[in-house]
Amino acid sequence: MARLKRQICRVVLDYFDKTYTNELGDQWQIVREVLTTPGLWQYAVLLNNLQSSLETLNNLLVHNYHQLTHQTFPESLKCYINRNPGTFPSQRHQAGKIKAYYILNASSLLPVLALDVKHGETVLDMCAAPGGKSIALLQCATPGRLHCNEPDIHRSRWLKQTLESFVPWPHVNAISTSQLDGRLIGNVHANSYDKVLVDAPCSNDRSWLFSSDVQQAAERISQRKTLPAIQTELLRSAIHALRPGGSVVYSTCTLSQAENDAVVSNILNSCRDVVPVDLSDMANTLSHEFTFAAHVTHGLLVLPHKGKAWGPMFVSKLLKL
């Protein structure tokens, strides 16, 4: 049976046209074409180094995938991308069976790479569902402990299924899960982690454009006004959860300045024990694979373009003094 064609929600598109024309100028029309045309979307394949498969690798190469590389990439991280639109066949969850790869938007790896986890470190993925970034973290290093938190009960089940699908015994012993409100973790687990990832709940531009009905779209646009305050609380909680000398990466999958740069600015203006970390080297060395927005004050913003249809993805890193 043919898949139903996705329908663009006009209410959201009109809202984005007004907001992002003001924030991105001429760049918005280029980004708009990609976001509103799923036929242009690209997908990456992250190999599971805990369950290697030569057959999968050979299949990727036959279909003109090439490895995404960066001078700071750990050798264990093997992500393959194709310049052509389309996706690699996904694998179904089967209890007791470990998957060979994970399908994702390649820009989702940038927060993980920015976090730069080392072997033995204690790591918190504060808003972890559906689990792709947790899986990517495990491809980069073997944490002493990885705490995956997701407060939503349904998404938490999704997270646990993802971990079950990708993490074989005995690696699972280093992983714990919880359903805490991320805004409380800083108090419950103060000064406990070497690294924290806050992939914050946000106004996901790709999915919002294809909202199912006008009422849901209106609710989401109204909700958007409350998100920056929640995101700021999550990031502040993450800083409290960090040990001195630790670092936090804040990321979203929206173009919104209010949810990106403004959130980080709020933190820097109110928390004197953190400083921003320059990520320009990452942008410079990955500019052949990603399109980065100019004039982003506190991080990187990936803009979807034809042939580089990754993102949106905002990434910012802070160091706790």
Secondary structure as the mmCIF struct_conf table of DSSP 4:
data_model
#
loop_
_struct_conf.conf_type_id
_struct_conf.id
_struct_conf.beg_label_comp_id
_struct_conf.beg_label_asym_id
_struct_conf.beg_label_seq_id
_struct_conf.end_label_comp_id
_struct_conf.end_label_asym_id
_struct_conf.end_label_seq_id
HELX_LH_PP_P HELX_LH_PP_P1 ALA A 2 ARG A 6
HELX_RH_AL_P HELX_RH_AL_P1 ARG A 10 LEU A 24
TURN_TY1_P TURN_TY1_P1 GLY A 25 ASP A 26
HELX_RH_AL_P HELX_RH_AL_P2 GLN A 27 LEU A 35
TURN_TY1_P TURN_TY1_P2 THR A 36 THR A 36
HELX_RH_3T_P HELX_RH_3T_P1 PRO A 38 LEU A 40
STRN STRN1 GLN A 42 GLN A 42
STRN STRN2 ALA A 44 LEU A 47
TURN_TY1_P TURN_TY1_P3 ASN A 49 LEU A 50
BEND BEND1 GLN A 51 GLN A 51
HELX_RH_AL_P HELX_RH_AL_P3 LEU A 54 VAL A 62
TURN_TY1_P TURN_TY1_P4 HIS A 63 ASN A 64
STRN STRN3 HIS A 66 GLN A 67
TURN_TY1_P TURN_TY1_P5 GLN A 71 THR A 72
TURN_TY1_P TURN_TY1_P6 GLU A 75 SER A 76
STRN STRN4 CYS A 79 ILE A 81
BEND BEND2 ARG A 83 PRO A 85
STRN STRN5 GLY A 86 GLY A 86
HELX_LH_PP_P HELX_LH_PP_P2 PHE A 88 SER A 90
TURN_TY1_P TURN_TY1_P7 ALA A 95 GLY A 96
BEND BEND3 ALA A 100 ALA A 100
STRN STRN6 TYR A 101 LEU A 104
HELX_RH_3T_P HELX_RH_3T_P2 ALA A 106 SER A 108
HELX_RH_AL_P HELX_RH_AL_P4 LEU A 109 LEU A 115
TURN_TY1_P TURN_TY1_P8 HIS A 119 GLY A 120
STRN STRN7 THR A 122 ASP A 125
TURN_TY1_P TURN_TY1_P9 MET A 126 CYS A 127
TURN_TY1_P TURN_TY1_P10 ALA A 129 PRO A 130
HELX_RH_AL_P HELX_RH_AL_P5 GLY A 132 CYS A 140
BEND BEND4 GLY A 144 GLY A 144
STRN STRN8 ARG A 145 ASN A 149
BEND BEND5 ASP A 152 ASP A 152
HELX_RH_AL_P HELX_RH_AL_P6 ILE A 153 PHE A 166
TURN_TY1_P TURN_TY1_P11 TRP A 169 PRO A 170
HELX_RH_3T_P HELX_RH_3T_P3 HIS A 171 ALA A 174
STRN STRN9 ILE A 175 SER A 178
HELX_RH_AL_P HELX_RH_AL_P7 GLY A 182 VAL A 188
TURN_TY1_P TURN_TY1_P12 HIS A 189 ASN A 191
STRN STRN10 TYR A 193 ASP A 199
HELX_RH_AL_P HELX_RH_AL_P8 ASP A 205 TRP A 208
TURN_TY1_P TURN_TY1_P13 LEU A 209 PHE A 210
BEND BEND6 SER A 212 ASP A 213
HELX_RH_AL_P HELX_RH_AL_P9 VAL A 214 ARG A 224
TURN_TY1_P TURN_TY1_P14 LYS A 225 THR A 226
HELX_RH_AL_P HELX_RH_AL_P10 LEU A 227 ALA A 241
STRN STRN11 LEU A 242 THR A 252
BEND BEND7 CYS A 253 CYS A 253
TURN_TY1_P TURN_TY1_P15 GLN A 257 ASN A 260
HELX_RH_AL_P HELX_RH_AL_P11 ASP A 261 SER A 270
TURN_TY1_P TURN_TY1_P16 ARG A 272 ASP A 273
STRN STRN12 VAL A 274 PRO A 276
HELX_RH_AL_P HELX_RH_AL_P12 SER A 280 LEU A 286
TURN_TY1_P TURN_TY1_P17 SER A 287 GLU A 289
STRN STRN13 PHE A 292 PHE A 292
BEND BEND8 ALA A 294 ALA A 294
BEND BEND9 THR A 297 GLY A 299
STRN STRN14 LEU A 300 VAL A 302
STRN STRN15 HIS A 305 HIS A 305
TURN_TY1_P TURN_TY1_P18 LYS A 306 GLY A 307
STRN STRN16 LYS A 308 LYS A 308
STRN STRN17 MET A 313 LYS A 320
#
